[in-house]
Amino acid sequence: MTNLRRDPADEPFRQEVRAFIAAHLPPDMARRSRQGFHAPRSDTREWTRILHARGWSAPNWAVEHGGTGWTLSQQAIFEEECTRAGAPLLDIFGLSMVGPLIISFGSEDLKSRILPPFLRGEISWAQGFSEPNAGSDLGSLQTRAVVEGDDYVINGRKIWTSGAHEATHIFFLVRTGEGTRNGLSMLIVDAHAPGLAIRPIIDIRKEHSLNEVILDDVRTPVANRIGEEGKGWGYAKALLENERAFAAEIPRNRQNLATLRQIAAATLRGGRPLLDNPLFAAKIAELEVEFLALEFMTLRALSQSASQSGGQSGGQSGGHRVDFGSLLKVRGAELVQRITQLQVEALGDHGAYFYSHDAHIAGEPQPVPGPALAPGIWSEAMYRRATTIYGGANEIQRTLIAKQYLGL
Ligand SMILES: Cc1cc2nc3c(=O)[nH]c(=O)nc-3n(C[C@H](O)[C@H](O)[C@H](O)COP(=O)(O)OP(=O)(O)OC[C@H]3O[C@@H](n4cnc5c(N)ncnc54)[C@H](O)[C@@H]3O)c2cc1C
C-alpha cells in the first residue's frame, strides 16, 4: 500500500503549484469561488484552459490520456493549494465520473473526439441518470433509446440534472432493452441537440443549479455510446462509486473548517470572541477530529485503489474504484452538513440574513452586513442539506454497508 504520510520530498512540488496559482488564477474568479455560492461553469472552463496550458487540467489521469501522472500525494497537494487559493472546482463529472469510463470502455473514435476538447476546457458535463420515478431505484428508469440508422433516438424525462443549463454535453443512462443488468446503456448527447429541453428547478436558496431535462425524439450517434449496448448498469455502478468517493470532499471540508474558525474568531459574544467560548471551541474540535479521520479513510481508499490499478486513480481500470465508497459517502455527506450548520450558528443573527447570489456572483461585490465571510454561508448550508440525498441517499448506503461489512 502507498505510504500515506506526507513526504518532505513533495515540498518543492507544493511551492511550484503555489507559485503557478499565484501567477495565473484571476482574482475575480478567486473571489467568486470563495463566496460559498456556486461559481459559474464558465469559471471552471476558463480555469481548466489555464491549467491545460501547463499540462495540469487532469490531475488524476495517467499521462497517456493527457493527465499529469501525479502521485496521490501530489494530487492531494494540488487540490489543497487550489482550494486554499480559491480556484474554482474542476469538472468532477468529467474528471472522476464519465472521463474514466470513456478511457476504460470508450472506442478509440470516442476518446479522440471527446477527451482532448474536455482537457482544453471546451466541454463541460452534466449527469442524466435520475428520473421522476427512478432515483434510489435507478434500475427501473424508463427513458428509452431506439436505434434508427446510425443514431439512437431517445425519449423520456430526467430530473435533478445538476448544471445541465451550463453543460455542453450530458451523459445519460437510458433503457435499450429489458431488465436492469442487461437493459441499460450509457449515451453521450449534445446538450443543445434538437428535441432536448432543459427546464430550471429553482431551489430553496432561490438559485438555479438543478434542472428537468425532457427528451423528445432526441438523436445522438450510435458512435456516442460508451462501451457496449446493454452494459450501462455495470458502467453506472463504477461511476457512482467514484461519485461517492468524491462525497468526502476533503479540500472543501478543510476550507469550510478554516472558515468556521475565522468566523468564530471574528464574532463577539458577550464582548469576547466566540472562539474563546469553551463550549463552541469544543464543537469545532469535535468536527476537526472527525475530519481528520475522514481524510485518512479517503487516502486509504485512494491508495488501495491505486495499488489495484497499478497507477494513477481515475485513468485506468474504470477509474479509482473505491471499495468503501458507501462509508465515505455517509461520513462525508454528514460532516459537510454539520460544518456548514455550525458556520451558520457562528454567524448568529447574520446567519438568517439573505445574501443574494446574483449580487455577489454575477455582479460587483456589495458592502454586506456582518462579517466579510458571511455571504454564501447560509446558501452553502442550505444546498448541503442535499448531500445526504444526491450520489445515492444515505439510507441506501447504510443498507449497502450493513450487507457488505456486517453481513446482515
Ligand atoms: C441537489 C441534488 C443534485 C442532484 N444532482 C443530480 C444529477 O446531477 N444527476 C442525476 O442523475 N441525479 C441527481 N440528483 C438526484 C439524486 O441522485 C436522487 O435524488 C437520489 O438518488 C434519491 O432519489 P429520489 O430523489 O428519487 O428519492 P427516492 O428514491 O424516492 O427516496 C426518497 C426517500 O426514501 C428513501 N428510500 C428510498 N428507497 C429506500 C430503501 N430501499 N431503503 C431505505 N430508504 C429508502 C431515500 O433514502 C429517501 O430518503 C440530485 C439530487 C439533488 C437533491
The ligand as a MOL file (V3000), in Angstrom:
LIG
                    3D

  0  0  0     0  0            999 V3000
M  V30 BEGIN CTAB
M  V30 COUNTS 53 58 0 0 0
M  V30 BEGIN ATOM
M  V30 1 C -29.0470 18.7510 -5.1020 0
M  V30 2 C -29.2180 17.4900 -5.9140 0
M  V30 3 C -28.4410 17.3090 -7.0320 0
M  V30 4 C -28.6150 16.1650 -7.8320 0
M  V30 5 N -27.8990 16.0490 -8.9890 0
M  V30 6 C -28.1480 15.0000 -9.8180 0
M  V30 7 C -27.5090 14.9250 -11.0890 0
M  V30 8 O -26.7080 15.7850 -11.4630 0
M  V30 9 N -27.8180 13.8860 -11.8950 0
M  V30 10 C -28.7010 12.8970 -11.5370 0
M  V30 11 O -28.9030 11.9630 -12.3060 0
M  V30 12 N -29.3300 12.9500 -10.3240 0
M  V30 13 C -29.0860 13.9830 -9.4660 0
M  V30 14 N -29.7400 14.0650 -8.2590 0
M  V30 15 C -30.7270 13.0380 -7.9290 0
M  V30 16 C -30.3150 12.1140 -6.7960 0
M  V30 17 O -29.3690 11.1710 -7.2450 0
M  V30 18 C -31.6090 11.4550 -6.2480 0
M  V30 19 O -32.3720 12.4890 -5.6390 0
M  V30 20 C -31.3110 10.3690 -5.2430 0
M  V30 21 O -30.7550 9.2460 -5.8680 0
M  V30 22 C -32.6030 9.9410 -4.4870 0
M  V30 23 O -33.6170 9.6170 -5.4050 0
M  V30 24 P -35.0710 10.2760 -5.2930 0
M  V30 25 O -34.9260 11.7610 -5.1920 0
M  V30 26 O -35.9160 9.7180 -6.3770 0
M  V30 27 O -35.6520 9.8130 -3.8630 0
M  V30 28 P -36.3000 8.4000 -3.5440 0
M  V30 29 O -35.5010 7.3150 -4.1520 0
M  V30 30 O -37.7630 8.4650 -3.8740 0
M  V30 31 O -36.1210 8.3610 -1.9840 0
M  V30 32 C -36.9260 9.1450 -1.0790 0
M  V30 33 C -36.5490 8.7650 0.3460 0
M  V30 34 O -36.8300 7.3700 0.5610 0
M  V30 35 C -35.6620 6.6710 0.9990 0
M  V30 36 N -35.5920 5.3450 0.3770 0
M  V30 37 C -35.8640 5.0160 -0.9020 0
M  V30 38 N -35.6590 3.6910 -1.1180 0
M  V30 39 C -35.2360 3.1830 0.0810 0
M  V30 40 C -34.8320 1.8860 0.5300 0
M  V30 41 N -34.8130 0.8400 -0.3310 0
M  V30 42 N -34.4500 1.7320 1.8190 0
M  V30 43 C -34.4450 2.7980 2.6750 0
M  V30 44 N -34.8280 4.0510 2.3210 0
M  V30 45 C -35.2150 4.2490 1.0460 0
M  V30 46 C -34.4960 7.5200 0.4920 0
M  V30 47 O -33.3560 7.3270 1.2840 0
M  V30 48 C -35.0500 8.9260 0.6390 0
M  V30 49 O -34.8810 9.3940 1.9580 0
M  V30 50 C -29.5740 15.1770 -7.4460 0
M  V30 51 C -30.3280 15.3620 -6.2930 0
M  V30 52 C -30.1790 16.5090 -5.5350 0
M  V30 53 C -31.0540 16.6840 -4.3020 0
M  V30 END ATOM
M  V30 BEGIN BOND
M  V30 1 1 1 2
M  V30 2 1 2 3
M  V30 3 2 2 52
M  V30 4 2 3 4
M  V30 5 1 4 5
M  V30 6 1 4 50
M  V30 7 2 5 6
M  V30 8 1 6 7
M  V30 9 1 6 13
M  V30 10 2 7 8
M  V30 11 1 7 9
M  V30 12 1 9 10
M  V30 13 2 10 11
M  V30 14 1 10 12
M  V30 15 2 12 13
M  V30 16 1 13 14
M  V30 17 1 14 15
M  V30 18 1 14 50
M  V30 19 1 15 16
M  V30 20 1 16 17
M  V30 21 1 16 18
M  V30 22 1 18 19
M  V30 23 1 18 20
M  V30 24 1 20 21
M  V30 25 1 20 22
M  V30 26 1 22 23
M  V30 27 1 23 24
M  V30 28 2 24 25
M  V30 29 1 24 26
M  V30 30 1 24 27
M  V30 31 1 27 28
M  V30 32 2 28 29
M  V30 33 1 28 30
M  V30 34 1 28 31
M  V30 35 1 31 32
M  V30 36 1 32 33
M  V30 37 1 33 34
M  V30 38 1 33 48
M  V30 39 1 34 35
M  V30 40 1 35 36
M  V30 41 1 35 46
M  V30 42 1 36 37
M  V30 43 1 36 45
M  V30 44 2 37 38
M  V30 45 1 38 39
M  V30 46 1 39 40
M  V30 47 2 39 45
M  V30 48 1 40 41
M  V30 49 2 40 42
M  V30 50 1 42 43
M  V30 51 2 43 44
M  V30 52 1 44 45
M  V30 53 1 46 47
M  V30 54 1 46 48
M  V30 55 1 48 49
M  V30 56 2 50 51
M  V30 57 1 51 52
M  V30 58 1 52 53
M  V30 END BOND
M  V30 END CTAB
M  END
